[in-house]
Amino acid sequence: MELLAIKPLNVTELAEQLPVSRPAVSKHLRLLNRAGLVTHRPDGASNLYSLEATGFENARDWLDSFWSEALGRFRLVAENTQPAKDHE
């Protein structure tokens, strides 16, 4: 993803810069594409992949919502929990 943040690349260009095979890069790109984090467009005989800003915005919105809810629940537990009494 760091490489795609610099510029759009095809599978071969990505695989040349990573310690994994072209098939592994293709598999990861398919998953990232399904998740809406990358997009691709035809470029000759291959596809040119680039980051999809909307996918990251959606992921950030979900994370913000998740943490807001988690912090809200933590606050409820903290406010409704009595401190332990010392055993003397």
C-alpha positions in Angstrom: 0.0 0.0 0.0 2.9 2.3 0.7 4.1 1.8 -2.9 0.6 2.5 -4.3 0.5 5.7 -2.2 3.4 7.0 -4.3 2.0 6.2 -7.7 -0.3 3.6 -9.5 1.6 0.4 -10.3 0.8 -2.9 -12.0 1.3 -6.3 -10.4 4.8 -6.9 -12.0 6.0 -3.5 -10.8 4.8 -4.2 -7.3 6.2 -7.8 -7.2 9.6 -6.5 -8.3 9.8 -4.3 -5.1 8.4 -6.8 -2.7 9.7 -10.1 -1.2 6.6 -12.1 -2.5 5.6 -13.6 -5.8 3.4 -12.1 -8.5 0.6 -14.5 -7.7 0.8 -13.5 -4.0 0.7 -9.8 -5.0 -2.3 -10.5 -7.3 -4.1 -12.2 -4.4 -3.5 -9.4 -2.0 -4.7 -6.8 -4.6 -7.9 -8.8 -5.2 -8.6 -8.7 -1.5 -7.8 -5.0 -1.2 -10.0 -4.4 -4.2 -12.9 -6.3 -2.7 -12.4 -4.3 0.5 -12.6 -1.0 -1.5 -9.1 0.0 -0.6 -7.6 -0.2 -4.1 -9.0 0.3 -7.6 -7.6 -0.8 -11.0 -7.9 0.2 -14.6 -6.7 -1.4 -17.8 -3.2 -0.4 -18.9 -2.3 -2.3 -22.0 -2.1 -6.0 -21.2 -2.2 -5.5 -17.4 -4.1 -3.5 -14.8 -2.8 -0.4 -13.1 -3.6 -0.4 -9.4 -4.0 2.7 -7.2 -5.3 3.5 -3.7 -9.1 4.2 -3.4 -9.6 7.2 -1.1 -13.2 6.4 -0.5 -12.4 3.0 0.9 -10.0 4.5 3.4 -12.6 7.1 4.4 -15.2 4.4 5.0 -12.7 2.4 7.0 -11.8 5.5 9.1 -15.5 6.3 9.7 -16.1 2.7 10.9 -13.0 2.8 13.2 -14.2 6.2 14.6 -17.6 4.7 15.3 -16.2 1.6 16.8 -13.9 3.4 19.2 -16.6 5.9 20.1 -18.9 3.0 21.1 -16.1 1.1 22.9 -15.1 4.2 24.9 -18.8 4.9 25.8 -19.2 1.3 27.1 -15.9 1.6 29.0 -17.2 4.9 30.6 -20.4 3.1 31.7 -18.6 0.3 33.3 -16.2 2.6 35.0 -19.0 4.8 36.3 -21.0 1.8 37.6 -18.2 -0.1 39.2 -17.6 0.2 42.9 -13.9 0.4 44.0 -12.8 -2.7 45.9 -12.8 -2.4 49.7 -9.5 -3.0 51.5 -9.5 -6.2 53.5 -8.3 -5.2 57.0 
